[in-house]
Amino acid sequence: MLVVGCSISGAFGLGSIASTALTAAPAEAPPRPPSIERGRRLFVQSCAHCHGDDAHGSGEDADGPDLFGLRIGNARIAAVIHGGIPEEMPSFAKKHGADDIADLTGYLRTLR
């Protein structure tokens, strides 16, 4: 059936509800790519004391593992930063939000 000269809301009998529903939710912005430079700065501020400035586990506490060539996915890296590892690494959920964690993860991916 061809409907000519009708709006979508009129064609489907939805009246003003359809036009409201079609315009009520703003489009979400696509996620921004991680900032490697910002991730490096965050790493130095929050992680280097255990993992070392060079991320080889040579921090002043010298108890963090080498982070070069990680063989885990980005989601796992983010989960560890967010939730920590019991009795090994603190959670950074209160200190770093989603953008920070994405930037940290992006930086860690550059370590080869």
NUTIMI-435376 format. One record per residue: x, z, y of N, C-alpha, C in turn; residue number from 1. Coordinates in nm, 4 decimals, always signed. Atoms other than C-alpha are relative to their C-alpha. Layout:
     n_east       n_up    n_north    ca_east      ca_up   ca_north     c_east       c_up    c_north   pos
          X          Z          Y          X          Z          Y          X          Z          Y   NUM
...
***
This chain:
     n_east       n_up    n_north    ca_east      ca_up   ca_north     c_east       c_up    c_north   pos
    +0.0840    +0.0000    -0.1169    +0.0000    +0.0000    +0.0000    +0.0884    +0.0000    +0.1232     1
    -0.0765    +0.0119    -0.1223    +0.1361    -0.0958    +0.3421    -0.0771    +0.0682    +0.1106     2
    +0.0620    -0.0708    -0.1119    +0.0630    +0.1361    +0.6319    +0.0683    -0.0491    +0.1259     3
    -0.0545    +0.0571    -0.1219    +0.1097    -0.0265    +0.9699    -0.0460    +0.0835    +0.1186     4
    +0.0344    -0.0686    -0.1235    +0.1238    +0.1561    +1.3013    -0.0254    +0.1490    -0.0161     5
    +0.0191    -0.1444    +0.0201    +0.1217    +0.5088    +1.1554    +0.1356    +0.0681    -0.0029     6
    -0.1218    -0.0783    +0.0131    +0.3800    +0.7784    +1.1813    +0.0093    +0.0486    -0.1443     7
    -0.0167    -0.0553    +0.1350    +0.5220    +0.9334    +0.8675    -0.1013    +0.1107    -0.0229     8
    +0.0922    -0.1117    +0.0185    +0.3108    +1.2420    +0.9256    -0.1431    -0.0485    -0.0156     9
    +0.1350    +0.0538    +0.0131    -0.0050    +1.0351    +0.9697    -0.0195    -0.0712    -0.1326    10
    +0.0098    +0.0755    +0.1243    +0.0664    +0.8164    +0.6673    -0.0172    +0.0916    -0.1204    11
    +0.0092    -0.0917    +0.1132    +0.0952    +1.1183    +0.4398    -0.0998    +0.1123    +0.0246    12
    +0.1033    -0.0989    -0.0274    -0.1794    +1.3235    +0.6014    +0.0529    +0.1393    +0.0279    13
    -0.0605    -0.1309    -0.0224    +0.0531    +1.6021    +0.7065    -0.0127    +0.0464    +0.1440    14
    +0.0185    -0.0385    -0.1402    -0.0235    +1.6021    +1.0768    +0.1269    +0.0526    +0.0622    15
    -0.1144    -0.0537    -0.0734    +0.2059    +1.8135    +1.2922    +0.0957    +0.0783    -0.0891    16
    -0.0897    -0.0744    +0.0891    +0.3490    +2.0059    +0.9965    +0.1208    -0.0850    -0.0362    17
    -0.1106    +0.0878    +0.0402    +0.5576    +1.7074    +0.8849    +0.0958    -0.0237    +0.1149    18
    -0.0908    +0.0268    -0.1104    +0.6933    +1.6345    +1.2293    +0.0811    +0.1242    +0.0335    19
    -0.0733    -0.1238    -0.0221    +0.7901    +2.0002    +1.2702    +0.1052    +0.0171    -0.1079    20
    -0.0944    -0.0170    +0.1098    +0.9534    +2.0107    +0.9279    +0.1156    -0.0980    +0.0107    21
    -0.1056    +0.0990    -0.0100    +1.1475    +1.6943    +0.9983    +0.0981    +0.0300    +0.1121    22
    -0.0885    -0.0269    -0.1125    +1.2936    +1.8277    +1.3214    +0.0440    +0.1452    +0.0086    23
    -0.0278    -0.1425    -0.0129    +1.3129    +2.2048    +1.2612    +0.1428    +0.0361    -0.0397    24
    -0.1320    -0.0375    +0.0479    +1.6405    +2.2213    +1.0686    +0.1063    -0.0919    +0.0598    25
    -0.1056    +0.0836    -0.0551    +1.9433    +2.1005    +1.2640    +0.0970    -0.0414    -0.1107    26
    -0.0974    +0.0469    +0.0978    +2.1980    +1.8975    +1.0726    +0.1213    +0.0914    +0.0024    27
    -0.1194    -0.0830    +0.0081    +2.4887    +2.1068    +0.9486    +0.1223    -0.0857    +0.0271    28
    -0.1242    +0.0710    -0.0252    +2.8277    +2.0068    +1.0726    +0.0802    -0.0048    -0.1291    29
    -0.0820    +0.0051    +0.1203    +3.0568    +1.8873    +0.7979    +0.1128    +0.1017    +0.0112    30
    -0.1085    -0.0984    -0.0085    +3.3227    +2.1425    +0.7050    +0.1250    -0.0643    +0.0582    31
    -0.1219    +0.0540    -0.0605    +3.6411    +2.1000    +0.9027    +0.1127    +0.0039    -0.1024    32
    -0.1127    -0.0043    +0.0932    +3.9589    +2.0163    +0.7171    +0.0857    +0.1230    +0.0296    33
    -0.0819    -0.1188    -0.0261    +4.1927    +2.3116    +0.6724    +0.1165    -0.0314    +0.0932    34
    -0.1142    +0.0122    -0.0897    +4.4588    +2.3656    +0.9355    +0.1213    +0.0621    -0.0699    35
    -0.1189    -0.0468    +0.0713    +4.7914    +2.3904    +0.7538    +0.0837    +0.0901    +0.0908    36
    -0.0796    -0.0802    -0.0942    +4.9710    +2.5215    +1.0636    -0.0632    +0.1378    +0.0209    37
    +0.0690    -0.1280    -0.0167    +4.7095    +2.7910    +1.1198    +0.0113    +0.0818    -0.1285    38
    -0.0159    -0.0688    +0.1277    +4.7258    +2.8762    +0.7484    +0.1365    +0.0636    -0.0124    39
    -0.1365    -0.0551    +0.0026    +5.1015    +2.9250    +0.7807    +0.0098    +0.1246    +0.0873    40
    -0.0023    -0.1177    -0.0894    +5.0552    +3.1608    +1.0771    -0.0719    +0.1183    -0.0634    41
    +0.0744    -0.1070    +0.0667    +4.7925    +3.3596    +0.8876    +0.0788    +0.0575    -0.1176    42
    -0.0827    -0.0436    +0.1120    +5.0218    +3.3734    +0.5854    +0.1077    +0.0964    +0.0479    43
    -0.1069    -0.0847    -0.0527    +5.3073    +3.5181    +0.7921    -0.0562    +0.1355    +0.0439    44
    +0.0609    -0.1242    -0.0478    +5.0721    +3.7764    +0.9462    -0.0505    +0.0899    -0.1121    45
    +0.0700    -0.0802    +0.0997    +4.8942    +3.8887    +0.6300    +0.0644    +0.0049    -0.1379    46
    -0.0460    +0.0131    +0.1389    +5.0870    +3.7834    +0.3210    +0.1511    +0.0139    -0.0181    47
    -0.1456    +0.0081    +0.0123    +5.4595    +3.7600    +0.3958    +0.0643    +0.1328    -0.0376    48
    -0.0639    -0.1282    +0.0325    +5.5279    +4.1332    +0.3611    +0.0113    +0.0211    -0.1511    49
    -0.0119    -0.0064    +0.1464    +5.4663    +4.0957    -0.0153    +0.0576    -0.1278    -0.0593    50
    -0.0386    +0.1278    +0.0590    +5.5157    +3.7262    -0.0828    +0.1222    -0.0623    +0.0668    51
    -0.1153    +0.0517    -0.0727    +5.8013    +3.6715    +0.1654    -0.0390    -0.1095    +0.0971    52
    +0.0255    +0.1055    -0.0989    +5.8151    +3.4437    +0.4679    +0.0022    -0.1381    -0.0643    53
    -0.0119    +0.1287    +0.0674    +5.9091    +3.1632    +0.2302    -0.0951    -0.0133    -0.1190    54
    +0.0988    -0.0030    +0.1088    +5.6327    +3.2550    -0.0236    +0.0621    +0.0002    -0.1395    55
    -0.0662    -0.0076    +0.1306    +5.8885    +3.3007    -0.3020    -0.0011    +0.1422    -0.0575    56
    +0.0094    -0.1356    +0.0531    +5.7962    +3.6667    -0.3555    +0.1122    +0.0906    +0.0441    57
    -0.1135    -0.0785    -0.0473    +6.0851    +3.8024    -0.1537    -0.0326    +0.0789    +0.1262    58
    +0.0402    -0.0768    -0.1176    +5.8896    +4.0072    +0.1001    +0.0646    +0.1365    +0.0029    59
    -0.0624    -0.1320    -0.0128    +5.9986    +4.3458    +0.2268    -0.0499    +0.0958    -0.1083    60
    +0.0492    -0.0811    +0.1109    +5.7750    +4.5048    -0.0383    +0.0486    -0.0561    -0.1339    61
    -0.0573    +0.0691    +0.1157    +5.9208    +4.2520    -0.2871    -0.0829    +0.0143    -0.1274    62
    +0.0812    -0.0130    +0.1210    +5.6258    +4.2890    -0.5198    -0.1032    -0.1109    -0.0164    63
    +0.0935    +0.1123    +0.0114    +5.4242    +3.9720    -0.4548    +0.0635    -0.1136    -0.0774    64
    -0.0566    +0.1105    +0.0780    +5.4661    +3.6760    -0.6894    +0.0329    -0.1224    +0.0858    65
    -0.0333    +0.1294    -0.0584    +5.6153    +3.3398    -0.5991    -0.1281    -0.0841    +0.0027    66
    +0.1236    +0.0765    -0.0147    +5.3332    +3.1176    -0.4690    +0.0218    -0.1506    +0.0001    67
    -0.0270    +0.1436    +0.0052    +5.5019    +2.7795    -0.5081    -0.0602    -0.0598    -0.1264    68
    +0.0525    +0.0739    +0.1143    +5.3305    +2.5266    -0.7335    -0.1114    +0.0702    -0.0751    69
    +0.1108    -0.0697    +0.0665    +5.0181    +2.7309    -0.8033    -0.0777    -0.0957    -0.0888    70
    +0.0723    +0.0830    +0.0964    +4.8316    +2.5986    -1.1050    -0.1422    +0.0501    -0.0199    71
    +0.1402    -0.0420    +0.0016    +4.4892    +2.7310    -1.0173    -0.0729    -0.0789    +0.1077    72
    +0.0791    +0.0766    -0.0952    +4.2074    +2.5663    -0.8265    -0.0165    +0.0704    +0.1338    73
    +0.0225    -0.0545    -0.1338    +4.1262    +2.6143    -0.4600    -0.1023    +0.1123    +0.0002    74
    +0.1035    -0.1038    +0.0047    +3.8151    +2.8159    -0.5447    +0.0582    +0.1313    -0.0520    75
    -0.0623    -0.1216    +0.0542    +4.0246    +3.0619    -0.7479    +0.0943    +0.0615    +0.1028    76
    -0.0884    -0.0518    -0.1056    +4.2840    +3.0922    -0.4713    -0.0830    +0.0728    +0.1047    77
    +0.0868    -0.0605    -0.1007    +4.0064    +3.1627    -0.2205    -0.0608    +0.1299    -0.0513    78
    +0.0589    -0.1213    +0.0576    +3.8463    +3.4169    -0.4552    +0.1015    +0.1141    -0.0042    79
    -0.1037    -0.1031    +0.0036    +4.1763    +3.6038    -0.4941    +0.0273    +0.0527    +0.1409    80
    -0.0208    -0.0451    -0.1381    +4.2351    +3.6124    -0.1176    -0.1179    +0.0856    +0.0444    81
    +0.1209    -0.0718    -0.0416    +3.8775    +3.7256    -0.0594    -0.0149    +0.1334    -0.0724    82
    +0.0284    -0.1199    +0.0788    +3.8456    +3.9789    -0.3409    +0.1189    +0.0815    -0.0433    83
    -0.1193    -0.0704    +0.0441    +4.2030    +4.0734    -0.4174    +0.0121    +0.0015    -0.1514    84
    -0.0221    -0.0206    +0.1432    +4.3353    +4.1689    -0.7599    +0.0155    +0.1508    -0.0183    85
    -0.0069    -0.1455    +0.0156    +4.2699    +4.5277    -0.8728    +0.1409    +0.0495    -0.0343    86
    -0.1293    -0.0666    +0.0160    +4.5849    +4.7415    -0.8474    +0.1208    -0.0922    +0.0206    87
    -0.1112    +0.0909    -0.0270    +4.7934    +4.4354    -0.7492    -0.0004    -0.0537    +0.1423    88
    +0.0100    +0.0621    -0.1321    +4.6637    +4.2791    -0.4256    -0.1298    +0.0447    +0.0658    89
    +0.1233    -0.0419    -0.0676    +4.4189    +4.4058    -0.1649    -0.0915    -0.1178    +0.0319    90
    +0.0964    +0.0995    -0.0468    +4.1060    +4.2186    -0.0658    +0.0245    -0.0244    +0.1483    91
    -0.0115    +0.0348    -0.1409    +4.1298    +4.0346    +0.2644    -0.1338    -0.0448    +0.0571    92
    +0.1340    +0.0416    -0.0425    +3.7532    +3.9832    +0.2958    -0.0369    +0.0524    +0.1379    93
    +0.0343    -0.0564    -0.1307    +3.7235    +4.2126    +0.5977    +0.0888    -0.0553    +0.1105    94
    -0.0945    +0.0501    -0.1000    +4.0234    +4.0599    +0.7736    -0.0135    -0.1499    +0.0231    95
    +0.0022    +0.1454    -0.0097    +3.9744    +3.6893    +0.7000    -0.1338    -0.0570    -0.0450    96
    +0.1249    +0.0677    +0.0316    +3.6572    +3.4814    +0.7094    +0.0261    -0.1290    -0.0764    97
    -0.0068    +0.1228    +0.0802    +3.5848    +3.1537    +0.5330    +0.0984    -0.1018    +0.0575    98
    -0.0932    +0.0965    -0.0599    +3.7793    +2.9373    +0.7820    +0.1451    +0.0434    -0.0208    99
    -0.1352    -0.0512    +0.0227    +4.0864    +3.1616    +0.7561    +0.0428    -0.0230    -0.1450   100
    -0.0329    +0.0142    +0.1420    +4.0731    +3.1564    +0.3770    +0.0218    -0.1469    -0.0351   101
    -0.0203    +0.1433    +0.0228    +4.0359    +2.7762    +0.3769    +0.1359    -0.0442    +0.0544   102
    -0.1293    +0.0353    -0.0577    +4.3399    +2.7487    +0.6050    +0.1152    +0.0561    -0.0834   103
    -0.1015    -0.0587    +0.0876    +4.5425    +2.9874    +0.3878    +0.0137    -0.0801    -0.1291   104
    -0.0003    +0.0791    +0.1237    +4.4445    +2.7920    +0.0763    +0.0672    -0.1350    +0.0244   105
    -0.0624    +0.1271    -0.0341    +4.5398    +2.4657    +0.2458    +0.1499    +0.0116    +0.0143   106
    -0.1448    -0.0230    -0.0141    +4.8783    +2.6069    +0.3401    +0.0659    +0.0198    -0.1365   107
    -0.0590    -0.0258    +0.1319    +4.9424    +2.7350    -0.0121    +0.0128    -0.1287    -0.0824   108
    -0.0060    +0.1274    +0.0725    +4.8700    +2.3860    -0.1464    +0.1188    -0.0861    +0.0428   109
    -0.1147    +0.0789    -0.0450    +5.1621    +2.2502    +0.0576    +0.1303    +0.0494    -0.0619   110
    -0.1217    -0.0588    +0.0547    +5.4133    +2.4739    -0.1217    +0.0360    -0.0675    -0.1328   111
    -0.0439    +0.0720    +0.1205    +5.6015    +2.2643    -0.3756    +0.1442    +0.0287    -0.0288   112
***
